[in-house]
Amino acid sequence: MMKKLIPAYEKFWKQCIDFEGKTNKSDYWWAVLAQIIATFAVAIAMGIINAILRLIGLPGTLGLVIYELFTGGSLLPGTAATVRRLRDTGR
């Protein structure tokens, strides 16, 4: 599983602004799975960071900022991968 997941996710980020070409089904869905896992990991880290910040008396917004930067930064690569996948299916 990891032999396919990591290379597909690396390709997802390396081709983040490439709207040309094609993406095969396997690479697309492995990258989607990796993105879901990464989003959960960032969300968990966000919760831990916020909890620690609240314990020391600071506003817990750093975790939210990190999460928003990650999800916002993933928008363009996700769109590019979807466009390449649609092109691969002939649409």
C-alpha positions in Angstrom: 0.0 0.0 0.0 2.7 2.5 1.0 4.6 1.7 -2.2 1.8 3.3 -4.2 0.5 5.9 -1.7 3.7 7.9 -1.2 4.8 8.1 -4.9 1.3 9.1 -5.9 1.2 11.8 -3.3 4.6 13.1 -4.3 3.4 13.3 -7.9 0.2 15.1 -6.6 2.4 17.9 -5.1 5.1 18.0 -7.9 2.5 18.5 -10.6 0.5 21.0 -8.6 0.3 23.6 -11.4 0.3 21.2 -14.3 -3.1 21.3 -15.9 -1.8 19.5 -19.1 -1.3 15.8 -19.6 -3.1 13.0 -17.9 -3.3 11.2 -14.6 -4.2 7.5 -14.5 -6.9 6.2 -12.2 -4.5 4.5 -9.8 -2.3 7.6 -9.2 -5.4 9.8 -8.8 -7.1 7.7 -6.2 -4.0 7.0 -4.2 -3.3 10.7 -4.1 -6.9 11.3 -2.9 -6.5 8.7 -0.2 -3.1 10.3 0.9 -4.7 13.7 1.0 -7.5 12.5 3.2 -5.0 10.9 5.6 -2.8 14.1 5.6 -5.8 16.2 6.3 -6.8 14.1 9.3 -3.2 14.3 10.5 -3.1 18.0 10.2 -6.5 18.3 11.9 -5.3 16.2 14.8 -2.1 18.3 15.1 -4.2 21.4 15.0 -6.2 20.1 18.0 -3.1 19.3 20.0 -1.5 22.7 19.2 -4.7 24.5 20.2 -5.0 22.6 23.4 -1.4 23.3 24.4 -1.8 27.0 23.6 -4.9 27.2 25.7 -3.1 25.5 28.6 -0.4 28.2 28.6 -3.0 31.0 28.3 -2.6 31.9 24.6 -5.4 32.1 22.1 -5.6 28.8 20.2 -5.6 30.1 16.7 -2.2 28.9 15.5 -3.6 25.4 14.8 -6.5 26.8 12.8 -4.1 28.9 10.7 -1.9 25.9 10.0 -5.0 23.8 9.0 -6.3 26.6 6.8 -3.0 27.1 5.0 -2.7 23.3 4.4 -6.2 23.0 3.0 -6.0 26.2 1.0 -2.6 25.1 -0.3 -4.1 21.8 -1.4 -6.8 23.4 -3.5 -4.7 24.1 -6.6 -2.9 20.7 -6.7 -6.3 18.9 -6.2 -7.9 20.9 -9.0 -4.9 20.2 -11.3 -5.1 16.5 -10.6 -8.8 16.4 -11.2 -8.4 18.2 -14.5 -5.7 15.8 -15.6 -7.9 12.8 -14.5 -10.8 14.1 -16.5 -8.6 14.6 -19.5 -7.4 11.0 -19.1 -11.1 9.8 -19.2 -11.7 11.7 -22.4 -13.7 14.6 -21.0 
